[in-house]
Amino acid sequence: MKKAIVIGASSGIGLEVAQLLKGEGWTVGVAARRVERLSDFEFAACIDVNAEDAGVQLLSLIDRVGGMDLYFHASGIGHQNRMLHEDIELQTVTTNGLGFTRMVGTAFRYMADHGGGHIAVISSIAGTKGLGPAPSYSATKAFQNTYIQSLEQLANARHLDIRFTDIRPGFVATDLLNDGNHYPLLLDKTAVARDIVCSIRKRRHVRVVDWRWRIITAFWRRIPRFVWRRLPL
Ligand SMILES: NC(=O)c1ccc[n+]([C@@H]2O[C@H](COP(=O)([O-])OP(=O)(O)OC[C@H]3O[C@@H](n4cnc5c(N)ncnc54)[C@H](OP(=O)(O)O)[C@@H]3O)[C@@H](O)[C@H]2O)c1
């Protein structure tokens, strides 16, 4: 039986992915800060990715589950912040930057020492261009994209059997977007989770979800910088 750890499984896409994996017969260990939401799972832990000992707590969860074939990182926060409030910017950098690095790094070192595995993370289409309404969110998602690409090269150079999947969804109807703003082409979280599990199975390296967002991101990558910086998003 395969073993997966899902961090950020208390709501949204992470919860959907954890439930799908469980339904497919995986042994699943889950974590988040709102541990009371994880009662459907046999192996659950209260982990704040921003806590200094979060890596140690992850290793202890892996121990309880009995190993880790798949590490899935769904933890993240995001806000529109047009007034550039400092607390929002710094908290986003902390969770999506430092917390992400702490947890993915722990998973990488564990897999390096235990014969390999698969690391999959949810970044976002927001990392593919700088987005004015959400600067720290967009920048930390670009960081995640580059970090996973770097780890993939590092794993190859060290001849480690670690595979990587960088999931980049468009807008998904979850609590993260529950802020009263209108978001176009909103995706259903269950459909996104299905696509994610399929992408992991197919060992995709990068997956933009869904096809409409693949077209949009392919198009906006080609927009010249002097046009992009004037777009009134
Ligand atoms: N919704 C979208 O449109 C969209 C699009 C692209 C990418 N994404 C990305 O998808 C990921 C999941 O987001 P979602 O849309 O499913 O939103 P969500 O429902 O708000 O889920 C966020 C998850 O992250 C966890 N989390 C947040 N801060 C944490 C911390 N400090 N330590 C541990 N866990 C933490 C939350 O758990 P606790 O609060 O219980 O700790 C929760 O389980 C995020 O990385 C997000 O950036 C979302």
The ligand as a MOL file (V3000), in Angstrom:
LIG
                    3D

  0  0  0     0  0            999 V3000
M  V30 BEGIN CTAB
M  V30 COUNTS 48 52 0 0 0
M  V30 BEGIN ATOM
M  V30 1 N -8.0150 28.6950 -4.7130 0
M  V30 2 C -7.3220 29.0980 -5.7720 0
M  V30 3 O -7.8260 29.8150 -6.6470 0
M  V30 4 C -5.9000 28.6530 -5.9570 0
M  V30 5 C -5.3200 28.8000 -7.2260 0
M  V30 6 C -4.0080 28.4110 -7.4250 0
M  V30 7 C -3.2720 27.9010 -6.3800 0
M  V30 8 N -3.8500 27.7610 -5.1430 0 CHG=1
M  V30 9 C -3.0260 27.2400 -4.0670 0
M  V30 10 O -3.5710 26.0470 -3.5950 0
M  V30 11 C -3.1370 25.8420 -2.2510 0
M  V30 12 C -4.3540 25.4280 -1.4160 0
M  V30 13 O -5.2460 26.5350 -1.3480 0
M  V30 14 P -6.8310 26.3810 -1.3640 0
M  V30 15 O -7.3170 27.1570 -2.5160 0
M  V30 16 O -7.2110 24.9520 -1.2460 0 CHG=-1
M  V30 17 O -7.2050 27.2420 -0.0780 0
M  V30 18 P -7.6760 26.8600 1.3940 0
M  V30 19 O -8.9620 26.1280 1.3680 0
M  V30 20 O -7.6040 28.1400 2.1390 0
M  V30 21 O -6.5600 25.8480 1.9250 0
M  V30 22 C -5.3340 26.2860 2.4160 0
M  V30 23 C -4.7250 25.1820 3.2490 0
M  V30 24 O -3.4240 25.6340 3.6690 0
M  V30 25 C -3.3230 25.4060 5.0520 0
M  V30 26 N -2.4210 26.3740 5.6610 0
M  V30 27 C -2.4220 27.7230 5.5540 0
M  V30 28 N -1.4690 28.2540 6.3320 0
M  V30 29 C -0.8510 27.2090 6.9430 0
M  V30 30 C 0.1900 27.0970 7.8810 0
M  V30 31 N 0.8310 28.1890 8.3660 0
M  V30 32 N 0.5810 25.8710 8.2880 0
M  V30 33 C -0.0420 24.7690 7.8180 0
M  V30 34 N -1.0360 24.7920 6.9280 0
M  V30 35 C -1.4520 26.0120 6.5090 0
M  V30 36 C -4.7530 25.5620 5.5850 0
M  V30 37 O -4.8890 24.8660 6.8120 0
M  V30 38 P -4.9890 25.5480 8.2560 0
M  V30 39 O -5.5290 26.9320 8.0810 0
M  V30 40 O -5.9100 24.6280 9.0030 0
M  V30 41 O -3.6090 25.5140 8.8030 0
M  V30 42 C -5.5300 24.8780 4.4970 0
M  V30 43 O -5.5700 23.4930 4.7200 0
M  V30 44 C -2.4980 27.1520 -1.7940 0
M  V30 45 O -1.0830 27.0220 -1.8690 0
M  V30 46 C -2.9530 28.1380 -2.8440 0
M  V30 47 O -2.0320 29.1930 -3.0210 0
M  V30 48 C -5.1540 28.1170 -4.9130 0
M  V30 END ATOM
M  V30 BEGIN BOND
M  V30 1 1 1 2
M  V30 2 2 2 3
M  V30 3 1 2 4
M  V30 4 1 4 5
M  V30 5 2 4 48
M  V30 6 2 5 6
M  V30 7 1 6 7
M  V30 8 2 7 8
M  V30 9 1 8 9
M  V30 10 1 8 48
M  V30 11 1 9 10
M  V30 12 1 9 46
M  V30 13 1 10 11
M  V30 14 1 11 12
M  V30 15 1 11 44
M  V30 16 1 12 13
M  V30 17 1 13 14
M  V30 18 2 14 15
M  V30 19 1 14 16
M  V30 20 1 14 17
M  V30 21 1 17 18
M  V30 22 2 18 19
M  V30 23 1 18 20
M  V30 24 1 18 21
M  V30 25 1 21 22
M  V30 26 1 22 23
M  V30 27 1 23 24
M  V30 28 1 23 42
M  V30 29 1 24 25
M  V30 30 1 25 26
M  V30 31 1 25 36
M  V30 32 1 26 27
M  V30 33 1 26 35
M  V30 34 2 27 28
M  V30 35 1 28 29
M  V30 36 1 29 30
M  V30 37 2 29 35
M  V30 38 1 30 31
M  V30 39 2 30 32
M  V30 40 1 32 33
M  V30 41 2 33 34
M  V30 42 1 34 35
M  V30 43 1 36 37
M  V30 44 1 36 42
M  V30 45 1 37 38
M  V30 46 2 38 39
M  V30 47 1 38 40
M  V30 48 1 38 41
M  V30 49 1 42 43
M  V30 50 1 44 45
M  V30 51 1 44 46
M  V30 52 1 46 47
M  V30 END BOND
M  V30 END CTAB
M  END
